[in-house]
Amino acid sequence: MTRNIIIDTDPGQDDAVAILLALASPELNLLGICAVAGNVPLPLTSKNARIVCELAGRVDVPVFAGCAAPMARALVTAEHVHGKTGLDGISLPDPQMPLQDRHAVDFLIETLRREPPGTVTLCPLGPLTNIATAFTRAPDIVERVQQIVLMGGAYFEVGNITPAAEFNIYVDPEAAEIVFKSGVDLVVMPLDVTHGALATPARVAAFRQAGRVGPAVASWLEFFERFDTEKYGSEGGPLHDPTVIAWLLQPGLFTGRRINVEIETTGRWTSGMTVADWWGVSGREANALFMGKVEAQGFFDLLTNRIARL
């Protein structure tokens, strides 16, 4: 039985790999891709999503442009990590497939109202602006969501854009607060997981041999990881966003626990922090399955094998 998903994303090389993994997996029915401003501005994220679909030969997947700025603050981007296009690395042609006329928020609302309740999983790989806006505009759709599996936040690893905050949550903490308080079943892939999934030289080399699309993945990762390997002194850069799709396919690769997670929106030094009550000291009710570890080689084997199918 296939699982209906919508990917909400700000591609980003790691977002691109996550999209490819979903497109290579028959267990998943990708209803559409919603672009949001994040790693780079919206015109580039909506372009990049279409580039990835065309690379995979999946021009049938509709791509929608969504919110161009966070709900309550100025946009922060990450060209210093992803390059000026967001997909720096291999040079790929501009997409020919059209951007859909509907706004991504409208697509989210209409799809969740159309599909049977509890049959659509949302997979945010970037800031949560589109999803929070949809929940705010159409509260009736919240209870219709099957699950939200997202990449964002941290506990032990703390921040990668500030000392306290992970990028996706930091860009739009007000949106994150809405989603984390929504009551939807949440599964969270924080930096604690993704920093255990390092794209080492050997793993990048394996992608280069992974069929028609693998060389593009290898090129993206070679560009993308240069920042993190210098920053962390690690053997390879963390591969963040594909963990979301991997969990849908092989949840046994991951371990975590149900905890309470609150979003800091006003802290002087901690805005965007995911206050993850890993040890259960707050007494607050759990609202997320917060992952802590990934079996890294199994994760990369899954990625490499699936991408080789494209």
N, C-alpha and C positions, 0 to 999 in steps of 0.2 A: 504494500500500500504506500503510495506516495504522500509526501507531506507538502502542503501548500505553504510557500514562504514569499515574503516581500523583503528584499534587501534595501536598506536605507543607508546611503553611503556617500563618502567624500573622497573618491579615489585620487591619490594615494596608491603607491605600489603594492602595499600589503592588502589594501581593499581590493585591488585588481586580482590578486591571487585568490582571495576569498570568493570573488565572483566566478572566477574560472573553476574553482573547486565545486561550487554549486552547479554550474552549467555541465560539469562532467559527471554529475551524480544522479542517476535515474531515480533514486529514492526521493528526490526533491523536485517539486514543480514550482519553478520560479515565475510567479504571476507578474512581476514587474520590478524595476529598479527605480528607486527614488533618490535623486541627487540632492545634496544639501551642501551649503558652504561650510568649509572646515579646513582641511589640509591646504586647499587653495580655494579661491572664490568660485561661486556657483557656475559661471560660464565654463570654467575649466572642469569642474567635477562632473557636470552634465555631459560635456564632451568626452571626458575620459571614460565614463561608464559605457558610452557607445563604442569607443575604440576597443574596449575589452570585449564587448559582445561581438563585434565584427572579427576580432582576432580569433574568437572561439567558433566563428561561423554560425552565430545565433542571433541573426538580425530580427528574428521573430519576437524577441523579448522586448517589451516596451520600456522605454526610459523616460522618466518624468523629471522635470526641474522643479525643485521645491523652494525652500526658504533661503534667501540670499544673505541673511544676517540673523544673529541670535535674537531671542525674544526681548531682551531688555538691556543689551550692551553692545558695544562695538565688536566687530568680527576680529578674531585673532587667527592668523594662518600659520602654516608651517613649511614655507618654501625652503627654509634652511635645512630641512630634512628631506623633502620630496623633490626639490628642484622647482624651477619657475613654472613648469607645466603641471606638476604633481605626478607625472609619470616619466620623469627623466630617466634615462638609461637607453634602451633601444629606441630608435626613431621609427615611429609607425605613422601611416597615413591618416589624414583627417577622416573622420567617419562620414559615410554616405547615408547611413540609416537616419531617419528623421527623429528629432526630439518630439515627444508627444505634446499635443496642444494643451492638455489639462495640466493644472498645477498638481504637484505631487501630493499635497495635502488633500485635495479633492479626490485624487485616485485612492488614497488610503481610506478616506471616509466611505466612498462609493463601494469599494471592494469589500470592506468589512461589513457593510450593510447588505451587500448582495450575497456573499458566501454564507453558508450555514454557520451559526455560532460555534465557536471553538474549533474552527478548521483552518485558520490562517495564523501562522507564526511570523512575527516581525523580527527581522535580523538587522539591528542598527550597528553599523561599523564606524560611525562618526558621531558628531554632536547630535543630540536628541531633539533638535528644533522642529523638524517636520512632524515627528510623532506626538510631541507635546502639544503642538499647535492643533493637530487633528483631534487629540483628546479634549482640548479646551473648547474647540469649535463644535464638536459633536460628542458630548459625553456618553451618548447611547452606544458608541462603538467599543467603549473600553471593555465591557463585559463580554464582547463578542470575540476578543483576541484569545487565541489558544495559548500563546506564550510569547514572551519577548526574550530573545537570547542576544546579548549585546556584549561588545567589547568596550570596556571603560573602567576607570577607577583603579584603586590599588589599596593594599593594606601594608604589608611589610615593606614592599618596594617604594611606597609613598609616591612621589611625583616625578614626571618627566618633562613638564613644561614649567612648573614652579616647584619649589622644595616640597610642596604639600599636595599638588594636584596633577592628575593625569590629563592629557590634552583634550580628549573628547568631552570629558565632564567639565573641564575648565572653560572651554569655549562657550558653553551655554549651561551654566549650573541651574538657572531657573527652569529650563526645560527638563534637565535631569531630575530636579526635585519633583516636578509634576509626574514624571514617569515612575519614579521610585515610590511615590505615594499613591499610585493609581490603583493598587490592588491586583494588577495583572501578575500572573506567575512569571517571575523574573529569574533568568540565569545570567550570571555576570562573569565575563572573562577579564580579570584585572591584569595589571602588569605583573603580579605575582605569578600568574600562569605564563604570560607571553615572554617574560624574561627567562623562562625555562625552555623556551622553544627557539634556540639560536640557529640562524642560517649560517652554519659553519662552511668553510670552503668546500669540504667534501659534499655537503648537502646541496650547495649551489651547483657543484659539478654534476651531481645526479640530475638536477633539473635540466641542465644543458643537454642531457641525453634523453629527455622525456618527451619524445615525439615531436610533432610539428610546433607546438606552442611552448614547449619547455625552454628553448633558447631565449625567448622573450622574458620568461619568468626569471631565468638566471641573470639576464642583463639588468632587469629591474632590481633584483636583490643585491647585485654587486654595487649598484648606485646607492640604494636605500640604506644598506648596512654600513656604509663608510662613516656616517655620522655617529651611529651608536657604538661602533667598535672603537672609535677614537674617544668617545665620551665615557664609555664604561670600561674600556680596556679588555673587552671580552673577545672570544675567538670568532664570534659572529654576531650580527645584529638580531634583536628579537623580531619574530614574525608574529605580529599582533592579530590582525583581523581574521585570518583563516581559522583561528581557533573557534570562532563562532560556528562556522559551517561544519568543522570537524566534530564539534560536540553533537550536532544533530545527527551525524553519520555514525560516530563511534563514541558515545558518552563514556564508555569504560576507560578511555584514555585519560580521563580527568578525575580528580578528586577535589572535594570541597565540602562545605557545610552550609546549612540554612542559618542565616544570621540577619540581624537588623542592619540596614545601611541607610544612613541619612546623608543628605547633600548640604555642604556648607556653602551658603550663598552670600554671606555678609562678612566673613572673617577678614581682618586686615591682611593677614599673611596666608590664610588658608582657603580663600575663595576657590570653589571647585573641588575641594577635598571630599572624597568618599569616606565618611566616618563609619568604618566597618567594625561592628562590635563582634569581632572574631571570638572573643572569650566570653561573650554573654554577660557582661558586667552591667549593662544599662537597664536590664529588665524590659526593654522595648521588644515588641513582637517582631519576629523574623519576617522580612519582606523580600528576601532574595536568596537564591542558591548561589553562593559566592565561592567561586573555584579558587583553589590554592596551588594545585600542581597539575602538570601534564606529563605523560610518558612521551618524551620528546622524539625518540626515534620512531615510535609507532605513528606519531603525528606526521612526521616528514615522509614516512613510507606511504601513508594514506595520500598525502598531497601529491607525491611524485607519481604514484601509480595512477591516480585519477587524472591528473593533468596529461599524462602520456596517452590517454584515450581520446583527447580532443583533436 
